[in-house]
Amino acid sequence: MWSSGYISGPAAVEAAGPFSVLGWRFVLAALLAAGLAVALRRPTRMDRHTFRRVAVVGFVMNAVQFGLMYVAFDLGLGATLASLLHALSPVLTALLAAAVLGERVSMLQVAGFATGVVGVLLVLGADLGHAGGPVAVLVGCLSMLTLSLGTLGQRWIGAQPDLLWSAAAQFAVSAPPLLVLGWLTEGVWPVTDARQAVVSVVFLAVVNSIVGLVLLALLVLRGGSGAAASLFFLSPPVTAVLAWLVLGETMSPTQLVGLVVAVVGVGAATRTRRTPAPVPDPDPQDVGTQ
């Protein structure tokens, strides 16, 4: 499901303008997240200070990060390369945290990031025409950087508001600026294929924004952040297969080698040692509260 976003994204911008597609995706996602939160009776506790931080981080993570990547899709950036750039994000986040917050970074993380970059360069090759050109690649790299900055911003929030209400707020603040930007730059009706546009937007909102979010939260809950990191090095090869099956994207032998090199680098850099935590005896009164 995580990888499918890199397939439905290019399909969506092929049928409509990138900003309009994203704007309507987040409108629908906000309504779905809020409706699900109400149906599940999730707690709505969120003070103004926390809400402002949630909104700022959500705007960066959704409007800016996805906006840049969808522009890159519109310029011709391929699904596999987009996934590969985002796969470098958690390692870049660690390096940024070391530079900005003074956190420790291991040599393995540095080496993993360098290896990942080498892999991306192998996939790109000398001719950037197949990747949409230098501008598309640059915009994709900016999306990767914004994703890392947004990830650091999650720590800035401090509090831990409810997942669904937080997501609803972040989707809601991201939609209006994108819709306005789409109206100003793409026109009132920037749609060339209504059926494909509607199917893609619904798929992006339901599967990628809601189901993917819930699965990620469950993955973190069950396996910790180390398990969630597996998304980033597993996503590019799965995306490559999906892109071949659905979009007809192919890769040369050199690009395949680059994909493997990048995935190995990201996998090594995001590898964490898991230590077993003591398991307390269950309290009968707590059974079923999760």
N, C-alpha and C positions, 0 to 999 in steps of 0.2 A: 504493500500500500504506500509506503514511503517513496519507493522508486516510481510508482505510477504518476506522482505529481510532475515528474520530469517528462512524462509522455503527454498527459492531459494539458499541461501548460503550453507547449508548442502547438498542440491541436487547437487550443482555445484562441491563441493569437493569430492563427491562420484564418480563423473565422470572424474575428472581431478585433478592435483596438485593444492593446495590452492594458491600458489604464482602466478602460470601461469594463473589461473582463474581470479585472481584480476588484474593482469597486463593487460590482454586483456579486461577486464571489463572497466578499466580506459582509455585505448586507445579509445575504442568505445565511452565512455561517454565524453571524451575530444572533439572528433570530433563532436558529437551531440550538445554539449553545445556551441562550437564555431560556428557551422553552424546555430544554432538557434539564437545566438547573431547577426550574420551577417544578417540573414533573417529579424530580428526585428529591425535592425539598432540601436543596443544598443551602447552607448558611450564607446569608447575604452580608455578613459583617465585613466592612471595608471603609476605613475612615478616609477623609479627604486627602490627607497626606499620602496614604498608600495608593488611593485611586489615581492621583496625579502621576505617581511614579509608574504604576501599571500602564497608564495611558501613554506616557512618553516611550516606555520600552516597547509597548505594543505597536506604536506608530513606526518606530525604527525597524522592528522585526518584521512587520507585515507590509506597511505602505512603502517604506524605503527599500528594504531588502528585496521583497518580491517585485516591487516596481522596477528596480534595476534589472533583475533577472528576466522579467517578462519583456522588457525593452531589448535585452540581449537576445531572447528568443525571436523577437520580431525582426532583429537584424540578421538572424541566421545561425545563432549559436546552437549547437547540437545538444540533444538531451544527455548523452553520455558525458560530454565535456562539462556541462553544467553541473551534473551530479558529482563529477570528479572535483570540480572547484569547491563545491560545498563540503565535500568530504575532508578537505584540508582545514575547514573552519575550526573544529575543536582543537587542533594542534596550534593553529594561529591564535586561538583564544588563550591557550596556555602561555604562549610567548608574549602576548600583549599583557596578560596578567602579571608576568614577571617584569615587564618593562614599566608598566603603569602602577601596579599595586605592590611591587616588590616581592611577589610570590616566587617560590623556588621552582626552577625548571630543570629537568634532568637532561643529560646529554643525549639520552635515547629520544626524548621529545624533539630536540633540535635536529638530530640526525634523521628522525622520522619525517619531520617537516621538509628537510632538504631533499630527502629521497622522494617524497610526494611531489615536490616541485619538479624534480628531474623527470618523474613519470608524466606529469602534465605537459612538460616541454616536449617529450617524446610523442605524446598524443597529438600535440599541436603541429609539430614538424616545422619545416622552414617556410611553408606556404600557409598563410592564415585564411586563404580564400574559402577552404572547406569549413572553417569555423565561423564564417560570417564576416571575416575581416578583423583588423586590429581593434576597431571601435567596439565590436561585439565582445571580443575577448576582454578588453579593458573594462567594459560595463559589467561583465560577468565577474571579474576579479573584484570590482567595487562591491558587488552584491555579497561576495564571500567575506570581505572586510566588514561590511555592515552586519552580517550575520554574527560575526565574532564580537563586534561591539555590542550588539543586542544581547548576546549571551552574557557578557560581562554586566550588562545593565540589569539582568535578572537578579544578580547579587545585590545591586543597588536598591532594589525594591525593599529588601530587608524582611518585611512581613511575609507571611505565606497565606494569601487570600485563597478562597475556594477556586479550584482549577477552572470549573465551567463558567463561573461569574467573571473571573479574571479574563478568560478567553473571550467571553461575550463583550466585555468592555474594550478589549484590545482590537477585536474585529470592528466594533462599532466606531471607534475613533479613527480607524484607518480608511473606512469606506468613503465618507464625504470628500476628503481631499482628492482621492483618486477619481471619483466620479466627476468632480469639478475640473480636474486636470484633463480627464478624458474628453469632457464636453468642449474645453477650450482648444485642445490640440487635435482631437480626432473627429469632432463633429457630434451632432445630436444622435445620429444612428450609424456608428462605425461598424456595421455588421455586413459581411459578405455571404455568410452561410448561417442562417438563423438556427437551423436544426443542430448543426455542429456546435455553434456557440452556446446554445441552451444546454445541450447534453454535457459539454465540457465544464461549464460553470457549475452546474448541479453536481457533477462528479467531484470537482475540485472542492466545493463547499462541504459536501456530505462525507466523502471518502477521505480526502486529504486533510481538511481543516478540523473535522469533528472526530471521525473514526480513528484517523491517524494520531490525533492528539490524545485520545483516550487510551489507545494502545501504548503510546509512548509513556504516558503516566503510569500505566500498569506495569510496563517493563521496568521503569525506575523503581517502582514500589517493590516489585518482586526480586529484581536482580541488582538494583543499585545503579549508579551512574556509569560504572564500568560496563554493565550489560547494555545500557543505552548507547554507549560509544560504538558498539558493534554495528549500529545502523549506518554509521558514516563510512566504514570500510566495506560493508556488505552492499551498500546502495549502488555504487558505480557498476560493478559487474552485473547486478540484477537489472539495472537501468539499461545497460548495453544490450542485454538479451531482449528486453521489452522493446527497446528502440528498433532493434533489428526485426522483431516480429510485427510490430504495429506501424512504425514509421518508415521502415525500409532502410534505416541507417546501417552502414557497414563500416568496418574498420580494417585497415591494412595490418599486415603482420607486425610492423614497427609500432603501430598504435596499440595493438593488443599487448605487446611487450610493455609499452609505457603504462597501460592500464594496470597490468600486474604489478609493475614497479611501484606505482603510486599507491595502490591498495595495500601492498606489503608495508610501505612506509607509514601510512596512516594507521594500519593495524598495529604496528610495533609502537608507534608513538602514543596511541590511546590505550595500550594494554595496561591493565591495573592488576595488582595483586590483591586477591580477595582473601580476607581473613575471616574465619567463621566466628560469628557473634554468638554469645550465649543465648539460648532460647529459654525465656522464662516460662514457668508453668502457667497455662491459660486460666484466666479468671472466668468462671461460668457467666458472670454478668456482662462480660465483654463480648461473648460469642454473638456474632451476627451484627455487631455495630459497624463493621466495615462495609 
